[in-house]
Amino acid sequence: METHFDFPLKLGMVVNKEKTELLFMKRRNEILPENITVGTDVIKVQKTLKALGIAFDFDLSWKTHTENLQ
């Protein structure tokens, strides 16, 4: 994960780790981690994530997205 945060530095950009969210997509029997540590920063793993108006959830169903359409 640290590589993903270091790469933008080479391009003159900075990643705001406080705003960074992480979504794991899993199979039924897999256990999701609660947090990921990158250097000294802790990134909380989310069960849902909204990007460009689409809501994604960890089990790859459309339930979260369709509930948020109303």
N, CA, C and O atoms as CSV, one atom per row, in Angstrom:
chain,resi,resn,atom,element,x,y,z
A,1,MET,N,N,0.819,-1.197,0.000
A,1,MET,CA,C,0.000,0.000,0.000
A,1,MET,C,C,0.864,1.263,0.000
A,1,MET,O,O,0.476,2.278,-0.578
A,2,GLU,N,N,2.020,1.204,0.639
A,2,GLU,CA,C,2.841,2.408,0.703
A,2,GLU,C,C,3.271,2.863,-0.687
A,2,GLU,O,O,3.440,4.060,-0.919
A,3,THR,N,N,3.449,1.933,-1.603
A,3,THR,CA,C,3.824,2.276,-2.976
A,3,THR,C,C,2.749,3.135,-3.623
A,3,THR,O,O,3.062,4.053,-4.381
A,4,HIS,N,N,1.490,2.849,-3.333
A,4,HIS,CA,C,0.384,3.606,-3.910
A,4,HIS,C,C,0.344,5.046,-3.398
A,4,HIS,O,O,-0.144,5.942,-4.087
A,5,PHE,N,N,0.853,5.260,-2.206
A,5,PHE,CA,C,0.900,6.611,-1.655
A,5,PHE,C,C,2.172,7.345,-2.063
A,5,PHE,O,O,2.181,8.573,-2.143
A,6,ASP,N,N,3.243,6.603,-2.322
A,6,ASP,CA,C,4.506,7.233,-2.701
A,6,ASP,C,C,4.530,7.642,-4.169
A,6,ASP,O,O,5.178,8.630,-4.512
A,7,PHE,N,N,3.847,6.916,-5.040
A,7,PHE,CA,C,3.875,7.210,-6.476
A,7,PHE,C,C,3.403,8.623,-6.810
A,7,PHE,O,O,4.068,9.298,-7.596
A,8,PRO,N,N,2.286,9.106,-6.252
A,8,PRO,CA,C,1.864,10.485,-6.576
A,8,PRO,C,C,2.896,11.542,-6.167
A,8,PRO,O,O,2.944,12.612,-6.773
A,9,LEU,N,N,3.720,11.264,-5.157
A,9,LEU,CA,C,4.754,12.217,-4.747
A,9,LEU,C,C,5.735,12.483,-5.883
A,9,LEU,O,O,6.235,13.598,-6.032
A,10,LYS,N,N,6.008,11.452,-6.684
A,10,LYS,CA,C,6.917,11.611,-7.829
A,10,LYS,C,C,6.320,12.549,-8.877
A,10,LYS,O,O,7.051,13.156,-9.659
A,11,LEU,N,N,5.004,12.664,-8.891
A,11,LEU,CA,C,4.319,13.530,-9.839
A,11,LEU,C,C,3.996,14.899,-9.241
A,11,LEU,O,O,3.354,15.726,-9.887
A,12,GLY,N,N,4.442,15.134,-8.007
A,12,GLY,CA,C,4.210,16.412,-7.354
A,12,GLY,C,C,2.843,16.509,-6.695
A,12,GLY,O,O,2.391,17.612,-6.385
A,13,MET,N,N,2.176,15.382,-6.473
A,13,MET,CA,C,0.862,15.381,-5.828
A,13,MET,C,C,0.975,14.778,-4.436
A,13,MET,O,O,1.930,14.065,-4.130
A,14,VAL,N,N,0.001,15.070,-3.608
A,14,VAL,CA,C,-0.023,14.536,-2.247
A,14,VAL,C,C,-1.355,13.839,-2.025
A,14,VAL,O,O,-2.405,14.353,-2.409
A,15,VAL,N,N,-1.307,12.675,-1.408
A,15,VAL,CA,C,-2.520,11.936,-1.065
A,15,VAL,C,C,-2.916,12.289,0.361
A,15,VAL,O,O,-2.098,12.197,1.276
A,16,ASN,N,N,-4.166,12.694,0.555
A,16,ASN,CA,C,-4.667,12.987,1.891
A,16,ASN,C,C,-5.133,11.673,2.515
A,16,ASN,O,O,-6.222,11.186,2.210
A,17,LYS,N,N,-4.314,11.113,3.376
A,17,LYS,CA,C,-4.621,9.811,3.969
A,17,LYS,C,C,-5.823,9.862,4.899
A,17,LYS,O,O,-6.468,8.841,5.138
A,18,GLU,N,N,-6.132,11.058,5.433
A,18,GLU,CA,C,-7.302,11.183,6.307
A,18,GLU,C,C,-8.603,11.026,5.527
A,18,GLU,O,O,-9.616,10.616,6.093
A,19,LYS,N,N,-8.586,11.346,4.242
A,19,LYS,CA,C,-9.780,11.214,3.406
A,19,LYS,C,C,-9.805,9.909,2.608
A,19,LYS,O,O,-10.779,9.617,1.915
A,20,THR,N,N,-8.737,9.136,2.710
A,20,THR,CA,C,-8.639,7.905,1.934
A,20,THR,C,C,-9.530,6.836,2.530
A,20,THR,O,O,-9.529,6.615,3.741
A,21,GLU,N,N,-10.293,6.173,1.669
A,21,GLU,CA,C,-11.145,5.059,2.090
A,21,GLU,C,C,-10.725,3.826,1.318
A,21,GLU,O,O,-10.240,3.926,0.191
A,22,LEU,N,N,-10.909,2.675,1.919
A,22,LEU,CA,C,-10.517,1.423,1.306
A,22,LEU,C,C,-11.693,0.468,1.352
A,22,LEU,O,O,-12.313,0.282,2.399
A,23,LEU,N,N,-11.996,-0.134,0.220
A,23,LEU,CA,C,-13.097,-1.092,0.132
A,23,LEU,C,C,-12.534,-2.414,-0.350
A,23,LEU,O,O,-11.968,-2.493,-1.440
A,24,PHE,N,N,-12.686,-3.449,0.454
A,24,PHE,CA,C,-12.326,-4.797,0.038
A,24,PHE,C,C,-13.568,-5.462,-0.520
A,24,PHE,O,O,-14.646,-5.361,0.065
A,25,MET,N,N,-13.429,-6.131,-1.631
A,25,MET,CA,C,-14.518,-6.938,-2.166
A,25,MET,C,C,-14.155,-8.383,-1.877
A,25,MET,O,O,-13.042,-8.825,-2.159
A,26,LYS,N,N,-15.097,-9.108,-1.315
A,26,LYS,CA,C,-14.748,-10.421,-0.779
A,26,LYS,C,C,-15.713,-11.501,-1.229
A,26,LYS,O,O,-16.780,-11.237,-1.783
A,27,ARG,N,N,-15.295,-12.712,-0.968
A,27,ARG,CA,C,-16.172,-13.862,-1.155
A,27,ARG,C,C,-16.941,-14.074,0.138
A,27,ARG,O,O,-16.654,-13.431,1.148
A,28,ARG,N,N,-17.896,-14.953,0.112
A,28,ARG,CA,C,-18.785,-15.132,1.271
A,28,ARG,C,C,-18.064,-15.470,2.568
A,28,ARG,O,O,-18.409,-14.925,3.616
A,29,ASN,N,N,-17.084,-16.341,2.525
A,29,ASN,CA,C,-16.476,-16.837,3.759
A,29,ASN,C,C,-15.246,-16.057,4.200
A,29,ASN,O,O,-14.654,-16.378,5.231
A,30,GLU,N,N,-14.855,-15.056,3.454
A,30,GLU,CA,C,-13.675,-14.284,3.826
A,30,GLU,C,C,-14.018,-13.247,4.900
A,30,GLU,O,O,-15.123,-12.708,4.933
A,31,ILE,N,N,-13.061,-12.988,5.760
A,31,ILE,CA,C,-13.236,-12.000,6.827
A,31,ILE,C,C,-12.559,-10.706,6.395
A,31,ILE,O,O,-11.415,-10.720,5.939
A,32,LEU,N,N,-13.263,-9.593,6.538
A,32,LEU,CA,C,-12.710,-8.296,6.184
A,32,LEU,C,C,-11.831,-7.767,7.306
A,32,LEU,O,O,-12.199,-7.864,8.476
A,33,PRO,N,N,-10.671,-7.208,6.966
A,33,PRO,CA,C,-9.877,-6.552,8.010
A,33,PRO,C,C,-10.570,-5.257,8.425
A,33,PRO,O,O,-11.314,-4.669,7.640
A,34,GLU,N,N,-10.327,-4.817,9.651
A,34,GLU,CA,C,-10.941,-3.572,10.123
A,34,GLU,C,C,-10.154,-2.357,9.675
A,34,GLU,O,O,-10.738,-1.334,9.315
A,35,ASN,N,N,-8.835,-2.460,9.695
A,35,ASN,CA,C,-7.980,-1.329,9.356
A,35,ASN,C,C,-6.754,-1.825,8.596
A,35,ASN,O,O,-6.370,-2.991,8.690
A,36,ILE,N,N,-6.154,-0.914,7.846
A,36,ILE,CA,C,-4.888,-1.164,7.168
A,36,ILE,C,C,-3.926,-0.078,7.642
A,36,ILE,O,O,-4.288,1.097,7.686
A,37,THR,N,N,-2.720,-0.463,7.991
A,37,THR,CA,C,-1.725,0.503,8.423
A,37,THR,C,C,-0.761,0.774,7.279
A,37,THR,O,O,-0.174,-0.149,6.716
A,38,VAL,N,N,-0.605,2.043,6.942
A,38,VAL,CA,C,0.335,2.477,5.907
A,38,VAL,C,C,1.307,3.434,6.575
A,38,VAL,O,O,0.957,4.569,6.899
A,39,GLY,N,N,2.521,2.968,6.774
A,39,GLY,CA,C,3.491,3.768,7.538
A,39,GLY,C,C,2.986,3.928,8.951
A,39,GLY,O,O,2.840,2.945,9.677
A,40,THR,N,N,2.717,5.155,9.348
A,40,THR,CA,C,2.183,5.412,10.686
A,40,THR,C,C,0.695,5.746,10.645
A,40,THR,O,O,0.080,5.989,11.683
A,41,ASP,N,N,0.120,5.757,9.447
A,41,ASP,CA,C,-1.288,6.122,9.290
A,41,ASP,C,C,-2.173,4.875,9.240
A,41,ASP,O,O,-1.784,3.843,8.693
A,42,VAL,N,N,-3.357,4.990,9.816
A,42,VAL,CA,C,-4.332,3.906,9.809
A,42,VAL,C,C,-5.466,4.284,8.870
A,42,VAL,O,O,-6.046,5.363,8.987
A,43,ILE,N,N,-5.778,3.387,7.936
A,43,ILE,CA,C,-6.869,3.608,6.995
A,43,ILE,C,C,-7.965,2.607,7.323
A,43,ILE,O,O,-7.737,1.398,7.337
A,44,LYS,N,N,-9.156,3.129,7.586
A,44,LYS,CA,C,-10.290,2.281,7.957
A,44,LYS,C,C,-10.880,1.624,6.713
A,44,LYS,O,O,-11.084,2.273,5.687
A,45,VAL,N,N,-11.145,0.349,6.821
A,45,VAL,CA,C,-11.760,-0.404,5.733
A,45,VAL,C,C,-13.267,-0.183,5.787
A,45,VAL,O,O,-13.884,-0.362,6.838
A,46,GLN,N,N,-13.858,0.201,4.671
A,46,GLN,CA,C,-15.287,0.483,4.578
A,46,GLN,C,C,-16.037,-0.720,4.006
A,46,GLN,O,O,-15.466,-1.523,3.268
A,47,LYS,N,N,-17.313,-0.835,4.353
A,47,LYS,CA,C,-18.156,-1.868,3.750
A,47,LYS,C,C,-18.867,-1.347,2.511
A,47,LYS,O,O,-19.293,-2.132,1.663
A,48,THR,N,N,-18.997,-0.037,2.400
A,48,THR,CA,C,-19.567,0.588,1.201
A,48,THR,C,C,-18.709,1.789,0.828
A,48,THR,O,O,-18.057,2.396,1.677
A,49,LEU,N,N,-18.723,2.115,-0.452
A,49,LEU,CA,C,-17.945,3.233,-0.953
A,49,LEU,C,C,-18.699,3.844,-2.114
A,49,LEU,O,O,-19.168,3.131,-3.001
A,50,LYS,N,N,-18.817,5.163,-2.113
A,50,LYS,CA,C,-19.520,5.847,-3.192
A,50,LYS,C,C,-18.506,6.604,-4.029
A,50,LYS,O,O,-17.734,7.409,-3.509
A,51,ALA,N,N,-18.511,6.341,-5.329
A,51,ALA,CA,C,-17.586,7.003,-6.247
A,51,ALA,C,C,-18.330,7.337,-7.532
A,51,ALA,O,O,-18.926,6.466,-8.166
A,52,LEU,N,N,-18.286,8.608,-7.905
A,52,LEU,CA,C,-18.932,9.081,-9.133
A,52,LEU,C,C,-20.412,8.704,-9.188
A,52,LEU,O,O,-20.939,8.366,-10.248
A,53,GLY,N,N,-21.070,8.767,-8.037
A,53,GLY,CA,C,-22.505,8.515,-7.980
A,53,GLY,C,C,-22.906,7.046,-7.925
A,53,GLY,O,O,-24.096,6.734,-7.918
A,54,ILE,N,N,-21.938,6.148,-7.888
A,54,ILE,CA,C,-22.239,4.718,-7.813
A,54,ILE,C,C,-21.812,4.214,-6.447
A,54,ILE,O,O,-20.687,4.458,-6.011
A,55,ALA,N,N,-22.709,3.511,-5.772
A,55,ALA,CA,C,-22.403,2.953,-4.458
A,55,ALA,C,C,-21.962,1.500,-4.628
A,55,ALA,O,O,-22.710,0.664,-5.136
A,56,PHE,N,N,-20.751,1.219,-4.201
A,56,PHE,CA,C,-20.203,-0.134,-4.248
A,56,PHE,C,C,-20.258,-0.713,-2.841
A,56,PHE,O,O,-20.106,0.014,-1.860
A,57,ASP,N,N,-20.475,-2.013,-2.742
A,57,ASP,CA,C,-20.406,-2.648,-1.435
A,57,ASP,C,C,-19.500,-3.862,-1.500
A,57,ASP,O,O,-19.151,-4.341,-2.579
A,58,PHE,N,N,-19.124,-4.351,-0.323
A,58,PHE,CA,C,-18.098,-5.381,-0.224
A,58,PHE,C,C,-18.491,-6.713,-0.853
A,58,PHE,O,O,-17.611,-7.495,-1.215
A,59,ASP,N,N,-19.772,-6.993,-0.994
A,59,ASP,CA,C,-20.172,-8.287,-1.563
A,59,ASP,C,C,-20.605,-8.189,-3.026
A,59,ASP,O,O,-21.185,-9.125,-3.576
A,60,LEU,N,N,-20.317,-7.043,-3.649
A,60,LEU,CA,C,-20.574,-6.833,-5.076
A,60,LEU,C,C,-22.042,-6.982,-5.464
A,60,LEU,O,O,-22.352,-7.439,-6.565
A,61,SER,N,N,-22.931,-6.604,-4.580
A,61,SER,CA,C,-24.355,-6.608,-4.929
A,61,SER,C,C,-24.762,-5.172,-5.257
A,61,SER,O,O,-24.030,-4.232,-4.947
A,62,TRP,N,N,-25.894,-5.008,-5.866
A,62,TRP,CA,C,-26.398,-3.677,-6.208
A,62,TRP,C,C,-27.343,-3.136,-5.135
A,62,TRP,O,O,-27.926,-2.066,-5.310
A,63,LYS,N,N,-27.496,-3.856,-4.040
A,63,LYS,CA,C,-28.450,-3.475,-3.004
A,63,LYS,C,C,-28.186,-2.062,-2.465
A,63,LYS,O,O,-29.110,-1.252,-2.387
A,64,THR,N,N,-26.958,-1.765,-2.100
A,64,THR,CA,C,-26.626,-0.442,-1.561
A,64,THR,C,C,-26.886,0.653,-2.587
A,64,THR,O,O,-27.418,1.709,-2.246
A,65,HIS,N,N,-26.519,0.410,-3.824
A,65,HIS,CA,C,-26.715,1.422,-4.867
A,65,HIS,C,C,-28.194,1.696,-5.116
A,65,HIS,O,O,-28.598,2.856,-5.204
A,66,THR,N,N,-29.001,0.654,-5.229
A,66,THR,CA,C,-30.426,0.844,-5.517
A,66,THR,C,C,-31.144,1.486,-4.333
A,66,THR,O,O,-32.102,2.232,-4.538
A,67,GLU,N,N,-30.714,1.219,-3.111
A,67,GLU,CA,C,-31.330,1.854,-1.942
A,67,GLU,C,C,-31.026,3.355,-1.914
A,67,GLU,O,O,-31.833,4.132,-1.404
A,68,ASN,N,N,-29.890,3.769,-2.446
A,68,ASN,CA,C,-29.493,5.176,-2.427
A,68,ASN,C,C,-30.027,5.963,-3.621
A,68,ASN,O,O,-29.796,7.170,-3.700
A,69,LEU,N,N,-30.722,5.331,-4.538
A,69,LEU,CA,C,-31.245,6.027,-5.714
A,69,LEU,C,C,-32.444,6.907,-5.386
A,69,LEU,O,O,-32.716,7.861,-6.115
A,70,GLN,N,N,-33.149,6.619,-4.336
A,70,GLN,CA,C,-34.383,7.342,-4.020
A,70,GLN,C,C,-34.124,8.656,-3.353
A,70,GLN,O,O,-35.066,9.378,-3.026
